[in-house]
Amino acid sequence: MANRFLPFVALALTLPAASALAQEDHFTTVPQGYDTTEGNSDSRDLIGTQPLLRYQQIDATATRGLLQRQEIAFRRDGRLPDNTSYGPRTIELEVVLAEGDLDTISTDFAANYQRNMSMVVARKSVSFDDWLFAPTVPPGDVSNAIFFDQLWDYSGVTASGNDLLWEIRVYSNDQAGQDYAFDFEYVVPNAKFGFPKVPTRGMGDSLSTGCTVPGQTNPLTASITILNDLQNMQWQSATWYGVAGAPVILLVDGQDWAAPLPTLCTTLHAVLASVPHGIADAAGHTSFGFTMPYRPRLVGQDLYVQAVTPDASQSGMPMALSNGLKVTVPSDPQDPVVGRVWALDPTASTATVGPLPGGIVLFTNHK
């Protein structure tokens, strides 16, 4: 009877070793979350292409600890087609890992090191595989590993000032000038890197169908978009298929009345405030917009909007209503979580490009 337990005993004894091997081969990505997800862009003209380069990237997404990191690796962009210029190459380089702070990223390379800085790869030549062929299905396989001279520990993002910083210094490249397509995650530029924030957008959802007025085959239709760039909030609204030459009023409310009054040609949704929207042109179109300073208390608020115009042809009250709309004031735009700077000189102390948002998808391996 005891013999039947031997296979289970053997399995139990091998599990720790198998687990260690699996762990040893496990890569995780920064930016975090791209282990099996393709980045949304590519980087073809820096690492792997330049003859001289100092490239530094800070990543605020690495919430997982990266204990005993022993190598980094990269991945070919999975969406670009086959390309004969993405051939093998030998690059003389150094690799530095440290903890930085994306909030204070600057063109001063040394100032971006906050703590835990280590030259994990001393200057040496490293062979990079060819990336001639695109993967059948993105993302591609991890390749081009660079093994460290010493292990490096990182506890993960837990407070300001310990974002993951990695840096590569290129001293020579035998295929300089030949593109080499790294998988890359592009981040929309915004104020953290000296750009205006790209606004978030709230668009109105229709609650009903508008009335049809003389001369039109489509019902009176309204639309609304609210933009939030954290400095201003912008209102953009329009109406179509109205009565040519007639004034249009926009009704605005904080609640949906949803009142199917028999004297109106469609459901009434808003009554609280009225905003002049203009005179309809020959096609029955009006548009209106305004910008106001950012008001944090408005974020997340629901508004109900409906256009109204005089129309004597309606059987009840002599007015036509548009579709009702519900729009939510959009949330604040978020800062990017990856930033980078570089210079075309591995010994440069000051970056000549950046800070810019987005970054190369880097793979790290732990022991």
C-alpha distance (Angstrom), angle and dihedral (degrees) to the residues before:
residue distance angle dihedral
M1 . . .
A2 3.80 . .
N3 3.80 90.9 .
R4 3.78 92.7 66.8
F5 3.82 88.5 64.4
L6 3.80 93.9 54.5
P7 3.84 95.1 86.0
F8 3.81 90.0 53.3
V9 3.80 91.4 48.2
A10 3.81 90.1 50.1
L11 3.79 90.8 48.5
A12 3.80 91.6 49.9
L13 3.80 90.5 51.2
T14 3.80 92.9 50.6
L15 3.81 96.9 45.3
P16 3.83 96.1 79.8
A17 3.79 91.3 50.6
A18 3.80 92.3 45.7
S19 3.77 90.5 47.9
A20 3.80 90.9 50.9
L21 3.78 91.4 50.6
A22 3.78 91.9 48.5
Q23 3.78 90.0 49.0
E24 3.78 91.2 47.4
D25 3.79 90.4 57.0
H26 3.78 96.2 43.7
F27 3.79 118.3 113.1
T28 3.78 125.1 -166.5
T29 3.77 125.8 -167.5
V30 3.77 138.6 -126.7
P31 2.95 115.9 -129.6
Q32 3.78 80.9 52.5
G33 3.79 119.1 -118.8
Y34 3.81 101.4 38.0
D35 3.79 98.8 103.0
T36 3.81 90.2 112.6
T37 3.81 99.5 8.1
E38 3.81 124.7 90.0
G39 3.79 117.4 -127.6
N40 3.79 115.6 -115.0
S41 3.81 96.7 -118.2
D42 3.81 143.6 12.4
S43 3.80 140.9 -115.4
R44 3.81 113.1 -143.4
D45 3.78 107.2 158.5
L46 3.81 111.2 52.0
I47 3.80 124.7 46.8
G48 3.78 107.8 36.1
T49 3.80 93.1 17.5
Q50 3.80 110.4 54.3
P51 3.84 120.0 78.3
L52 3.81 91.0 -146.9
L53 3.78 124.9 24.5
R54 3.77 145.9 150.2
Y55 3.81 108.7 -163.2
Q56 3.80 123.4 179.2
Q57 3.81 127.1 -178.1
I58 3.81 129.1 -175.1
D59 3.79 120.1 -160.4
A60 3.80 125.7 -167.1
T61 3.81 96.2 -175.5
A62 3.81 99.7 76.8
T63 3.79 99.0 105.6
R64 3.80 92.2 150.8
G65 3.77 118.1 84.1
L66 3.79 114.9 -108.4
L67 3.77 99.4 -154.0
Q68 3.80 119.4 179.7
R69 3.77 96.0 1.2
Q70 3.79 108.5 -169.5
E71 3.82 105.4 173.9
I72 3.76 145.9 7.4
A73 3.78 127.9 -143.5
F74 3.77 140.9 178.8
R75 3.79 140.9 -141.7
R76 3.79 132.2 -133.9
D77 3.76 115.1 -114.7
G78 3.78 105.2 -94.7
R79 3.79 99.9 -151.9
L80 3.79 102.0 52.5
P81 3.83 113.7 91.7
D82 3.80 126.6 -116.2
N83 3.80 110.8 -62.7
T84 3.80 129.1 -175.3
S85 3.82 92.4 -151.7
Y86 3.81 91.4 67.9
G87 3.80 91.0 80.7
P88 3.82 130.0 146.7
R89 3.78 118.5 -73.5
T90 3.78 143.4 178.2
I91 3.78 117.0 -129.8
E92 3.79 127.6 -170.4
L93 3.78 106.0 -144.1
E94 3.78 152.5 147.3
V95 3.81 127.4 -139.7
V96 3.80 125.6 -149.5
L97 3.81 126.5 -173.2
A98 3.79 124.3 -169.1
E99 3.77 144.7 140.6
G100 3.79 116.7 -94.7
D101 3.79 140.1 164.1
L102 3.78 119.6 -109.9
D103 3.80 90.0 -161.6
T104 3.81 90.6 64.8
I105 3.81 100.8 33.1
S106 3.80 110.3 150.5
T107 3.79 142.0 168.4
D108 3.82 89.5 -98.1
F109 3.81 102.0 97.4
A110 3.80 95.9 -163.4
A111 3.80 93.5 45.8
N112 3.80 89.2 58.3
Y113 3.82 90.0 66.0
Q114 3.80 105.5 91.6
R115 3.80 99.4 169.5
N116 3.82 145.8 -39.2
M117 3.82 93.2 49.9
S118 3.81 115.4 172.1
M119 3.79 135.3 170.6
V120 3.80 93.0 -134.3
V121 3.82 93.6 174.7
A122 3.79 118.1 36.1
R123 3.78 117.0 -149.6
K124 3.79 110.4 -64.1
S125 3.81 142.7 130.5
V126 3.81 117.1 -89.4
S127 3.80 126.3 -169.6
F128 3.80 117.3 -132.8
D129 3.81 121.6 -158.5
D130 3.78 122.8 -122.1
W131 3.78 116.9 -94.3
L132 3.80 95.4 -163.4
F133 3.79 96.8 133.8
A134 3.76 129.4 56.2
P135 3.80 117.0 -130.9
T136 3.79 115.4 -99.6
V137 3.79 89.0 -121.7
P138 3.82 122.8 13.5
P139 2.92 134.6 -83.9
G140 3.79 102.8 57.0
D141 3.77 128.4 -145.1
V142 3.78 123.3 -77.9
S143 3.81 112.5 -101.6
N144 3.79 144.1 152.0
A145 3.77 96.9 61.2
I146 3.79 118.0 -167.9
F147 3.81 111.1 -156.4
F148 3.79 118.8 -144.7
D149 3.75 125.9 -122.8
Q150 3.81 87.7 -139.7
L151 3.79 137.0 14.3
W152 3.80 119.2 -98.2
D153 3.81 127.6 -154.6
Y154 3.79 126.8 -154.0
S155 3.80 124.6 175.6
G156 3.81 97.2 -154.7
V157 3.79 131.5 -111.2
T158 3.79 107.8 -44.4
A159 3.81 104.0 142.6
S160 3.79 140.5 4.0
G161 3.77 112.2 -65.6
N162 3.80 101.8 33.9
D163 3.81 102.2 85.0
L164 3.79 114.4 140.2
L165 3.81 113.6 -93.9
W166 3.79 123.0 -169.7
E167 3.76 127.9 178.0
I168 3.79 136.4 -173.6
R169 3.79 123.5 -164.6
V170 3.80 115.1 -162.2
Y171 3.83 117.8 -157.2
S172 3.80 99.4 171.4
N173 3.79 140.0 -0.2
D174 3.80 123.6 -168.8
Q175 3.82 90.6 -153.9
A176 3.79 98.2 44.5
G177 3.78 112.1 162.9
Q178 3.80 94.0 26.4
D179 3.80 111.6 112.1
Y180 3.78 119.6 -117.7
A181 3.81 116.7 -169.7
F182 3.81 115.5 -136.1
D183 3.79 119.6 -174.3
F184 3.80 106.7 -107.1
E185 3.80 138.1 -175.1
Y186 3.79 113.3 -141.8
V187 3.79 117.3 -150.9
V188 3.80 121.3 -159.3
P189 3.83 108.5 -105.6
N190 3.77 115.5 -110.9
A191 3.75 144.9 158.7
K192 3.79 97.4 -65.4
F193 3.79 88.1 70.6
G194 3.77 98.0 39.5
F195 3.79 96.9 -88.3
P196 3.80 128.0 113.3
K197 3.76 109.0 -101.1
V198 3.77 115.3 -99.4
P199 3.80 101.0 -118.4
T200 3.75 126.2 -117.2
R201 3.78 113.7 -123.1
G202 3.78 134.2 -137.6
M203 3.80 115.7 -167.7
G204 3.78 126.9 -166.8
D205 3.79 120.3 -106.9
S206 3.79 116.6 -147.1
L207 3.80 117.2 -114.8
S208 3.81 99.1 -179.5
T209 3.81 144.9 -3.8
G210 3.80 121.5 -90.1
C211 3.81 128.3 -127.1
T212 3.81 122.1 -92.3
V213 3.81 115.1 -121.6
P214 3.83 129.6 -158.3
G215 3.78 114.7 -74.3
Q216 3.81 94.0 23.0
T217 3.79 130.7 95.1
N218 3.81 94.7 -167.0
P219 3.81 125.1 64.2
L220 3.80 121.3 -102.4
T221 3.80 103.2 -84.7
A222 3.79 132.1 -165.7
S223 3.81 131.0 -168.3
I224 3.79 133.0 -172.5
T225 3.79 137.3 -171.8
I226 3.80 127.0 -175.6
L227 3.82 119.1 -161.5
N228 3.81 127.1 -160.6
D229 3.81 120.7 -168.2
L230 3.83 94.5 164.8
Q231 3.80 90.5 -108.4
N232 3.79 100.0 57.9
M233 3.78 140.1 10.0
Q234 3.78 116.4 -139.4
W235 3.80 128.1 -159.1
Q236 3.81 118.6 -154.5
S237 3.81 119.5 178.2
A238 3.79 136.7 162.5
T239 3.79 141.3 177.2
W240 3.80 131.1 -151.2
Y241 3.81 136.9 -168.3
G242 3.78 96.2 27.6
V243 3.82 131.6 142.3
A244 3.79 108.5 -69.1
G245 3.82 111.3 -115.0
A246 3.82 93.8 9.7
P247 3.83 124.4 122.1
V248 3.79 118.9 -110.3
I249 3.80 124.4 -148.6
L250 3.81 123.8 -164.4
L251 3.79 115.3 -142.8
V252 3.82 114.8 -152.0
D253 3.79 129.2 -170.6
G254 3.79 142.2 164.4
Q255 3.79 92.9 -132.9
D256 3.77 136.1 42.3
W257 3.80 110.2 -114.0
A258 3.82 91.7 -172.6
A259 3.80 88.8 -168.6
P260 3.84 115.0 170.8
L261 3.82 95.5 -160.4
P262 3.82 114.0 -175.0
T263 3.81 92.1 -137.6
L264 3.81 92.2 58.4
C265 3.79 126.7 73.5
T266 3.81 93.9 -131.3
T267 3.81 141.0 7.6
L268 3.80 116.9 -59.2
H269 3.82 113.3 -132.2
A270 3.82 108.3 167.4
V271 3.82 134.1 35.8
L272 3.83 109.7 147.4
A273 3.81 102.3 91.8
S274 3.78 136.7 9.3
V275 3.81 126.6 -148.0
P276 3.84 123.1 -168.7
H277 3.79 106.3 -119.1
G278 3.81 101.9 -175.6
I279 3.79 139.8 -102.8
A280 3.78 116.8 -56.6
D281 3.79 114.5 -114.1
A282 3.79 125.1 -134.2
A283 3.81 90.4 -75.2
G284 3.79 92.2 49.3
H285 3.82 94.6 -107.5
T286 3.82 130.4 141.0
S287 3.79 133.3 172.2
F288 3.77 134.3 -168.5
G289 3.79 137.4 178.8
F290 3.76 143.5 166.5
T291 3.80 139.1 175.1
M292 3.78 126.0 -137.6
P293 3.82 132.4 -179.4
Y294 3.79 115.4 -88.2
R295 3.81 113.0 -82.4
P296 3.83 112.6 -168.7
R297 3.81 92.8 -164.3
L298 3.81 89.8 64.1
V299 3.81 94.1 59.2
G300 3.79 110.3 111.7
Q301 3.81 94.7 13.1
D302 3.81 117.5 138.2
L303 3.80 118.4 -134.0
Y304 3.79 127.9 -169.2
V305 3.79 117.9 -148.6
Q306 3.80 135.1 -176.3
A307 3.82 133.8 167.5
V308 3.80 123.4 -134.3
T309 3.82 130.1 -169.6
P310 3.84 134.0 175.2
D311 3.79 112.7 -95.1
A312 3.80 120.1 167.0
S313 3.80 91.5 -170.7
Q314 3.79 93.6 73.4
S315 3.82 113.4 103.6
G316 3.80 95.7 -133.7
M317 3.76 124.7 29.9
P318 3.83 110.3 3.6
M319 3.79 95.6 -111.0
A320 3.78 138.5 89.5
L321 3.78 124.0 -138.7
S322 3.77 127.4 -153.4
N323 3.76 125.9 -138.0
G324 3.79 113.4 -67.5
L325 3.80 117.0 -111.9
K326 3.78 134.6 -155.9
V327 3.81 116.0 -158.4
T328 3.81 128.7 176.0
V329 3.80 119.4 -148.5
P330 3.83 100.4 -115.2
S331 3.78 125.7 -114.3
D332 3.78 121.4 -102.4
P333 3.81 117.1 -79.7
Q334 3.78 111.8 -106.0
D335 3.76 128.6 -126.9
P336 3.80 116.8 -112.0
V337 3.77 117.9 -99.6
V338 3.81 98.4 -146.6
G339 3.80 129.2 55.2
R340 3.81 136.8 172.0
V341 3.79 143.4 -168.9
W342 3.78 131.3 -174.6
A343 3.79 147.6 172.5
L344 3.80 130.4 -160.3
D345 3.80 91.4 -119.0
P346 3.83 124.3 71.6
T347 3.83 91.0 -148.9
A348 3.82 95.7 49.6
S349 3.78 115.6 124.3
T350 3.80 93.8 -161.8
A351 3.80 127.8 50.6
T352 3.79 116.6 -125.2
V353 3.82 94.8 -161.3
G354 3.79 127.7 48.1
P355 2.88 161.9 -44.3
L356 3.80 85.5 -136.2
P357 3.80 129.4 164.4
G358 3.79 124.7 -112.6
G359 3.77 130.6 38.6
I360 3.78 151.8 -152.9
V361 3.80 115.7 -76.5
L362 3.82 103.6 -111.4
F363 3.77 124.7 -166.7
T364 3.78 121.9 -150.3
N365 3.77 127.0 -167.7
H366 3.78 127.4 -153.3
K367 3.78 130.3 -151.9
